[in-house]
Amino acid sequence: MYTFNQPKAQPQAWPPCLTITKINPKEDDFIDIADNLKEAVSLQNWSLEIQGSKVSLPEYSLLPGKAVRVHLRSGQENETDLFLDSNLGLNDTVGSVSLRDGSGAKVASLDYWTKLDGSIAHQVTHYSGTAENDLEYPGTGYQGKMVQKAAGVGPFIAERTEIGPELAHNHSNKDELQENTADDWYKKGTELFENDSLEESVLAMERVIQLDPENSSAWLSIAITLGIMGNGSESSKAYEKALNLIDNDLKKNPQDARAWEAKSDALIGLGRQEESLDAIEKALEILNLSTERNPKDGEAWWSKANVLYGIGRSDEALQAYEKVIELNHTPRLADALLIKGYDFAIKGNYDEFKETFNQAIGLIPASDTAKLARTWNSAGFALAELGKEEEAFEAFEKYAQLSPGDRHSWRMKGDMASELGRYNVSIEAYDQALRIDPKWAEVWYKKGNALAKMDNHNDALKAFEKAVEISDEVIQKDAGNASGICIIKGYALIKLNRYDEAIEALDRALEIAPSSVPVFPAEAWNGKGDILLALGKNEDALEAYNKSIEFNPAFGRAWHGKGLAQSALGQFSEADLSFRVARKLGYQE
C-alpha cells in the first residue's frame, strides 16, 4: 500500500475483506465480488444496490480467495457466474454499486465515473458492517479506502492508491458513505498538483466534475495539467469545455473579474493570444473599479496584483501587493509578503528578502506543512539567486523534512548539495528521490554526474545506462511529446561516449520541441556542441553553441562551451570573453 507521495510499487494483494473488485458498465453489465477472507461467505438474503435500486442475489456460498461475477441479465448459472434476470443496468458514464448483507448493512461499495479519455475510474470502499471482526483493514484509525485508476475502457482491476486520513472516512457505526463535496475534491486536486502528483490531480478534478459537471475551474485545472503532462489533444478539449462554461458564467455575471481571468487562461491554452489579452484587460478594468469604489477591499487588491503580475506589469503589481500588506488583509498577507520578498531577491537585496521572508513564514500555521514546504522550496531558489548557496541548501533541506514524500524536495536538496560539492549528500538525496520514483530518468542522470565527480566511474556508468533505459521507455509510450526526455537521453549517451545515438536523440528533441519552450532547443544544441567538440569538429561545435545561445542568451553552459570551441580554433580573446560571460551567468566547473 502507498500514499499519493510515496513510491509507486506494484499493488499488493487485496487486504482480507469482501469487496466489489470490478464492474463492466458497457454492453454485458456485470459486477465482480471477491472473498479475500479466511472463511467462506454465505450470500443468503444478500443484495446489490445499483444507483439506489436494490436487487436480491441468489443464495450462493463464496469460497475464500474466490470471486463471483454477477450478471444483471439472464443466463445459465455456474460456479463463477450468477445471473439476476434484472431490468436494472449500470449507467455507462457514472454510477454507484453497493453490496448489502442479510441484515441490510452495507459491506462494500464502488463508485465509478468516466474520465476524459473514455476510460472508467473506480473508487472502492470497505465497511466494517456485520463482518467487522473478520475484516483486517490497513492503516491506523481509518478504513481501507482506495481509488482505482483506469488502465483502459471496460472491466479491469487497476492500480490501487490508498488515500491518507485527511480524505478517508471512518465508517464505524455508519452505514452510509459520507461523500466528499466538489470543493473538497477540488482542494485535494490542487494540493496534488502542487506536489507534482499530476495524474492523481487530474483524477481528483474529474471527481469534481462528476459531482459538479459545470465546474469551469476543475475543467481549466485539468486542461493545464494535461498540457504539462504532454497530452496536447486532451488538454485542448478540456480548454474548450472550460471556455464554454466560463462564457456561460459571464452571461450570468459579466462583472465577474475572476471569470474573465479564467477566460484569459483558457484562451492562452488554445493559442488565442489576442483574445486572451482582451479578456485580461476586461478583468483589470473590473478590478480597477472595485478598488476605486472600495479602497479597503484587500481581496480586490490581491486579484488586481495577480493580474498585473501575469501581464508583466510587475512594478504596478508590487504596488498592489503592498496595498494588501498595508491593509493587513489576513487571508493573503503571508503570500503578499512572500512575493515582495522574492522581488527583493531578484533585485539582489538579501537583507530585505530575509526580513520580509521571516515575517511571512511566521504567519503560516505550523499545521500547514504543505504551504510551509512550498515556501521553503521557493526560498531555496531565491537564496540561490542571491548567491547564498549554504542557506539555499538549508532551505531545500527544510523542504524535504516537511514534504518527505515529494520527490522534488529530494531532487532539489541533491542539486544544491552538488553545487556545494557535497556529493555524498547529493547521492543520498537522489537515492531518496528514486525510492519515490524509480523511473525518473533525469535524477538517474544527475546521480551519475555526482558519482563521476567522486571518481566512482563504474556506478556512474550504471546510472547513465539506467537514465537511457528509462528514457527509452518514456519515449516509446509517448514519442510525440518527449522532447525533454530525448534531451536527457542524449546527455546520458554523451556520458557513455555513444555519440551517434546521442546526436539522434538530440535531433529528435529539436524536431518535436514546442516553440513555446526555448529551453529545450537550447539544451539540445548545447548537447550537440559538446559532441562535436569531443569529435574535434570545432567549427561545427561553435555553430551549435551559438544556436543554443540564440534560444537562451543566459545559458552559462553554452557560453562556456562556446569558449572551449573558440579556444580550440585559436580565438583566444573571444574565448576569454565567452568564459567571463559564462562565469557571470553562474557557470561553475
Buried (B, 14 or more C-beta within 10 A) or exposed (E): BBBBBBEBEEBEEBBBBBBBBBBBBEEEBBBBBBBBBEEEBEBEEBBBBBEEEEBEBBEBEBEEEBBBBBBBBEBEEEEEEBBBEBEBEBBEEBBBBBBBBEEEBBBBBBBBBBBBBEBBBBBBBBBBBBBEEBBEBBBEEBBBBBBBBBEEBBBBBBBBBBBBEEBBBEBEEEEEBEEBEBEBBBBBBBBBBBBBBBBBBBBBBBBBBBBBEEBBBBBBBBBBBBBEBBBBEBBBBBBBBBBBBBEEBBEEEEEBBBBBBBBBBBBBBBEBEEBBBBBBBBBBEBBBEBBEEEEEBBBBBBBBBBBBBBBEBBEBBBBBBBBBBEBEBEEBBBBBBBBBBBBBBEEEBBEBBBBBBEBBBEEBEEEEEBBBBBBBBBBBBBBBBBEBBEBBBBBBBBBBBBBBBBBBBBBBBBBBBBBEEBBEBBBBBBEBBBEBBBBBBBBBBBBBBBBBBEEBEEBBBBBBBBBBBBBBEBBEEEEEBBBBBBBBBBBBBBBBEBBEBBBBBBEBBBEBBEEEEBBBBBBBBBBBBBBBBEEEBBEBBBBBBBBBBBBBEEBBBBBBBBBBBBBBBEBEEBBEBBBEBBBEBEBEE
